[in-house]
Amino acid sequence: MNSKKVNGMFLITILTEFVIVFLLGLFYNYISIGIVSNLILSEMILVVPALLFVLATHSHLRELLVFKPIKISTVFMIILFTYLTMPLVTTINAFTMLFSDNVVAEMSADILSMPFLVMLFLMGIFGPVCEELVFRGIVHTGYRRSGNAIQAMFFSAFLFGLMHMNFNQTIYAFVIGFLLVLLKEVTGSMWGSVVYHVIFNSNTVIMLYVSEKWMPSLAEASAESLATEDLIMTISASMIVATITTAIAACILVWIAKNENRSGILTHIWKERKTGKGRMITVSLVISVILCLAFMIMQLFM
């Protein structure tokens, strides 16, 4: 598996999603899927083409998915790292709301209509695990074989963002994707990124249900579009908090690398940045980006 194959796989995944969306729209009066079916289908659109592509290219799945055990102390520090980086993601999310809708807030009514444990499993565990297998497993490892570590981080995070197919989630998902790959690198294992992703998504689900039950007025307000002045104030305040917590998170990242006996990995990644083994951008990647951007722009005017 290399960058060319990864880009081809992503294009097939995007085309598959477009076909399914078209068919669901065509048979809208005959086929109705709820939030549960929608979440499962979304993950299957990612996982199934990826696994079929791995088989078709005779790649070894075990070599693409690195699940080396990590220390319990590392797990706790990853949890702390997750919460410390949340203000950064919140700031970026607020910024994107200046020109796009908050997708999770728009889905909140459908999410809250389902039992908590069902949504916690689907959004907090099932979704993150599926996405980690594809993006930090197959995609990142494939890119790593063709380019240096920073190139692999950037392009795997970029595809992870594009996969969300809307400007709101694409931008902050890119940042999350970069953090997830960093955790994979400093731990030497996909367990690092899996723990972060599960904690992050589970926290989102929990906060939705807690807000609905104990702070209904806050939940209602978060689902509505805030005024530009309010958003700017939110962004300004969260930027201050994010600057502090992100700096602490960076220190935690260094500690995790040392705890997993990989203290030199961040220095190695930085020194390797000027080296490259192959071409990362291919025709299939360009086509995928154009299709995704076109779809996202269309959504802005719908």
C-alpha positions as CSV (number, residue, x, y, z in Angstrom):
1,M,0.0,0.0,0.0
2,N,1.4,3.4,-1.0
3,S,0.2,7.0,-1.6
4,K,-1.0,6.2,-5.2
5,K,-3.1,3.2,-3.9
6,V,-4.4,5.2,-0.9
7,N,-5.5,8.1,-3.2
8,G,-7.3,5.6,-5.5
9,M,-9.0,4.0,-2.6
10,F,-10.2,7.4,-1.3
11,L,-11.6,8.3,-4.7
12,I,-13.5,5.0,-4.8
13,T,-14.9,5.7,-1.3
14,I,-16.1,9.2,-2.3
15,L,-17.7,7.8,-5.5
16,T,-19.4,5.1,-3.5
17,E,-20.8,7.6,-1.1
18,F,-22.1,9.8,-3.9
19,V,-23.8,6.8,-5.5
20,I,-25.5,5.8,-2.2
21,V,-26.6,9.4,-1.5
22,F,-28.0,9.6,-5.0
23,L,-29.9,6.3,-4.7
24,L,-31.3,7.2,-1.3
25,G,-32.5,10.5,-2.7
26,L,-34.0,8.8,-5.8
27,F,-35.9,6.4,-3.7
28,Y,-36.6,8.8,-0.9
29,N,-40.4,8.0,-0.9
30,Y,-39.7,4.3,-0.6
31,I,-36.6,4.2,1.6
32,S,-36.4,6.0,4.9
33,I,-33.4,5.6,7.2
34,G,-33.1,6.9,10.7
35,I,-30.1,8.2,12.6
36,V,-28.9,4.7,13.6
37,S,-29.0,3.3,10.1
38,N,-27.4,6.5,8.8
39,L,-24.5,6.3,11.3
40,I,-23.9,2.6,10.5
41,L,-24.1,3.1,6.8
42,S,-21.6,6.1,6.9
43,E,-19.0,3.9,8.6
44,M,-19.6,1.0,6.3
45,I,-19.0,3.3,3.3
46,L,-15.6,3.9,4.7
47,V,-14.6,0.5,5.9
48,V,-15.9,-1.8,3.2
49,P,-14.2,-0.1,0.2
50,A,-11.0,0.2,2.2
51,L,-10.9,-3.5,3.1
52,L,-11.9,-4.5,-0.5
53,F,-9.1,-2.3,-1.8
54,V,-6.6,-3.9,0.6
55,L,-7.6,-7.3,-0.7
56,A,-7.5,-6.3,-4.3
57,T,-4.0,-4.8,-4.0
58,H,-2.7,-7.8,-2.1
59,S,-1.7,-5.7,0.8
60,H,-1.2,-7.2,4.3
61,L,-3.8,-5.8,6.7
62,R,-1.7,-6.8,9.7
63,E,1.2,-4.6,8.5
64,L,-1.2,-1.6,8.0
65,L,-2.8,-1.8,11.4
66,V,-0.2,-1.4,14.2
67,F,-1.8,-2.2,17.5
68,K,1.2,-2.5,19.8
69,P,0.2,-2.5,23.5
70,I,0.7,0.8,25.4
71,K,1.2,1.5,29.1
72,I,-1.8,2.2,31.4
73,S,-0.1,5.4,32.5
74,T,0.0,6.4,28.8
75,V,-3.7,5.8,28.4
76,F,-4.5,8.1,31.3
77,M,-2.2,10.8,29.9
78,I,-3.9,10.4,26.5
79,I,-7.2,11.1,28.2
80,L,-5.7,14.2,29.8
81,F,-4.3,15.2,26.4
82,T,-7.7,14.8,24.8
83,Y,-9.4,17.2,27.2
84,L,-6.6,19.7,27.0
85,T,-7.0,19.9,23.2
86,M,-10.8,20.3,23.3
87,P,-10.6,24.1,23.7
88,L,-8.5,24.2,20.5
89,V,-11.2,22.2,18.6
90,T,-14.0,24.3,20.1
91,T,-12.3,27.5,18.9
92,I,-11.9,26.2,15.4
93,N,-15.5,24.9,15.4
94,A,-16.7,28.3,16.5
95,F,-14.7,30.0,13.7
96,T,-16.2,27.7,11.0
97,M,-19.7,28.7,12.3
98,L,-19.1,32.2,10.9
99,F,-19.7,30.8,7.4
100,S,-21.3,27.3,7.9
101,D,-23.8,25.6,10.2
102,N,-22.8,23.4,13.2
103,V,-23.6,20.0,11.8
104,V,-23.6,18.2,15.2
105,A,-26.0,20.7,16.6
106,E,-28.3,20.2,13.6
107,M,-28.3,16.5,14.3
108,S,-28.9,16.8,18.0
109,A,-32.6,16.3,17.9
110,D,-32.2,13.0,16.0
111,I,-29.5,11.9,18.3
112,L,-31.4,12.7,21.5
113,S,-34.5,10.9,20.2
114,M,-32.5,7.6,20.6
115,P,-31.5,5.8,23.8
116,F,-28.2,7.2,25.3
117,L,-26.3,3.9,25.3
118,V,-27.1,3.3,21.6
119,M,-25.7,6.7,20.6
120,L,-22.8,6.3,22.9
121,F,-21.8,3.0,21.2
122,L,-22.4,4.2,17.7
123,M,-20.8,7.6,17.9
124,G,-18.4,7.1,20.8
125,I,-17.0,3.6,20.0
126,F,-18.1,2.1,16.7
127,G,-17.5,5.2,14.6
128,P,-14.1,6.1,16.0
129,V,-12.8,2.5,15.7
130,C,-13.9,2.3,12.1
131,E,-12.4,5.6,11.2
132,E,-9.1,4.8,13.0
133,L,-8.8,1.5,11.1
134,V,-9.2,3.4,7.8
135,F,-7.4,6.7,8.4
136,R,-4.7,6.1,11.0
137,G,-4.3,2.5,9.8
138,I,-4.6,2.0,6.0
139,V,-4.4,5.6,4.9
140,H,-1.6,6.9,7.2
141,T,0.6,3.8,6.8
142,G,0.2,3.9,3.1
143,Y,1.2,7.5,2.9
144,R,4.1,6.8,5.3
145,R,5.6,4.4,2.8
146,S,5.6,7.1,0.1
147,G,6.5,10.2,2.0
148,N,8.1,11.5,5.2
149,A,6.3,11.6,8.5
150,I,5.0,15.1,8.2
151,Q,3.7,14.5,4.7
152,A,1.9,11.4,5.9
153,M,0.4,13.3,8.8
154,F,-0.8,16.1,6.7
155,F,-2.4,14.1,3.9
156,S,-4.0,11.5,6.2
157,A,-5.5,14.3,8.3
158,F,-6.5,16.1,5.1
159,L,-8.5,13.1,3.9
160,F,-10.0,12.6,7.3
161,G,-11.3,16.1,7.2
162,L,-12.6,15.8,3.6
163,M,-14.4,12.6,4.5
164,H,-16.9,14.6,6.7
165,M,-18.1,16.4,3.5
166,N,-19.0,19.7,5.1
167,F,-16.9,22.8,5.9
168,N,-17.8,22.9,9.6
169,Q,-16.5,19.4,10.4
170,T,-13.8,19.3,7.7
171,I,-11.7,22.1,9.2
172,Y,-11.7,20.9,12.8
173,A,-11.5,17.3,11.8
174,F,-8.3,18.1,10.0
175,V,-6.8,19.4,13.2
176,I,-8.1,16.3,15.1
177,G,-6.7,14.1,12.4
178,F,-3.3,15.7,12.9
179,L,-3.5,15.2,16.7
180,L,-4.5,11.5,16.2
181,V,-1.5,10.8,13.9
182,L,0.8,12.5,16.4
183,L,-0.5,10.2,19.1
184,K,0.1,7.2,16.8
185,E,3.6,8.3,16.2
186,V,4.6,9.0,19.8
187,T,3.1,5.8,21.1
188,G,4.1,3.7,18.1
189,S,0.6,2.2,18.2
190,M,-2.9,2.9,16.9
191,W,-4.2,2.4,20.4
192,G,-3.1,6.0,21.1
193,S,-5.3,7.4,18.4
194,V,-8.2,5.1,19.2
195,V,-8.3,6.1,22.9
196,Y,-8.3,9.8,21.9
197,H,-11.0,9.4,19.3
198,V,-13.2,7.3,21.6
199,I,-12.9,9.8,24.5
200,F,-13.5,12.8,22.3
201,N,-16.6,11.5,20.6
202,S,-18.0,9.9,23.7
203,N,-17.6,13.3,25.5
204,T,-19.6,15.0,22.7
205,V,-22.4,12.5,23.1
206,I,-22.4,12.7,26.9
207,M,-22.5,16.5,26.9
208,L,-25.5,16.5,24.4
209,Y,-27.6,14.3,26.7
210,V,-26.4,16.1,29.9
211,S,-27.3,19.5,28.4
212,E,-30.7,18.2,27.2
213,K,-31.6,16.8,30.7
214,W,-30.1,19.4,33.0
215,M,-29.6,22.5,30.9
216,P,-32.4,22.4,28.2
217,S,-32.1,26.2,27.6
218,L,-28.4,25.8,26.8
219,A,-29.0,22.8,24.6
220,E,-31.7,24.8,22.7
221,A,-29.3,27.8,22.3
222,S,-26.5,25.6,21.0
223,A,-28.7,24.2,18.3
224,E,-29.5,27.7,17.0
225,S,-27.2,29.9,14.9
226,L,-25.5,32.4,17.1
227,A,-25.2,36.0,16.1
228,T,-21.8,37.0,14.5
229,E,-21.0,39.2,17.5
230,D,-21.6,36.4,19.9
231,L,-19.5,34.0,17.8
232,I,-16.6,36.5,17.7
233,M,-16.7,36.9,21.5
234,T,-16.8,33.1,21.9
235,I,-13.8,32.7,19.5
236,S,-11.8,35.4,21.3
237,A,-12.4,33.9,24.8
238,S,-11.8,30.3,23.7
239,M,-8.6,31.3,21.9
240,I,-7.1,32.4,25.2
241,V,-8.0,29.2,26.9
242,A,-6.9,27.1,23.9
243,T,-3.5,28.8,23.8
244,I,-2.8,27.7,27.4
245,T,-4.3,24.2,27.3
246,T,-2.7,23.4,23.9
247,A,0.8,24.4,25.3
248,I,0.2,22.0,28.2
249,A,-1.0,19.3,25.8
250,A,2.3,19.7,23.9
251,C,4.2,18.9,27.1
252,I,2.0,15.9,27.7
253,L,2.7,14.7,24.2
254,V,6.5,14.8,24.9
255,W,5.9,13.0,28.2
256,I,3.9,10.2,26.4
257,A,6.7,9.7,23.9
258,K,9.2,9.4,26.7
259,N,6.9,7.0,28.7
260,E,6.7,4.7,25.6
261,N,10.5,4.8,25.1
262,R,10.1,6.9,22.0
263,S,11.5,10.1,23.3
264,G,13.4,10.9,20.1
265,I,10.4,10.4,17.7
266,L,9.3,14.0,17.6
267,T,12.8,15.3,16.9
268,H,13.2,12.6,14.2
269,I,9.9,13.6,12.6
270,W,11.0,17.2,12.4
271,K,14.5,16.4,11.0
272,E,12.9,14.1,8.4
273,R,10.6,16.8,7.1
274,K,12.8,17.7,4.1
275,T,13.1,14.2,2.8
276,G,10.5,12.5,0.6
277,K,10.3,9.1,-1.0
278,G,7.7,9.6,-3.6
279,R,4.8,11.6,-5.1
280,M,1.9,12.1,-2.7
281,I,-0.5,14.0,-5.0
282,T,-2.0,12.0,-7.8
283,V,-4.8,12.4,-10.3
284,S,-7.2,10.4,-8.2
285,L,-6.5,12.7,-5.2
286,V,-7.1,15.8,-7.2
287,I,-10.4,14.4,-8.5
288,S,-11.5,13.5,-5.0
289,V,-10.7,17.0,-3.6
290,I,-12.6,18.6,-6.5
291,L,-15.7,16.4,-5.9
292,C,-15.7,16.9,-2.2
293,L,-15.3,20.7,-2.4
294,A,-18.0,20.9,-5.1
295,F,-20.3,18.9,-2.8
296,M,-19.5,21.1,0.2
297,I,-20.0,24.3,-1.7
298,M,-23.4,23.0,-3.0
299,Q,-24.4,22.4,0.6
300,L,-23.8,26.1,1.5
301,F,-26.4,27.2,-1.0
302,M,-29.0,24.5,-0.3
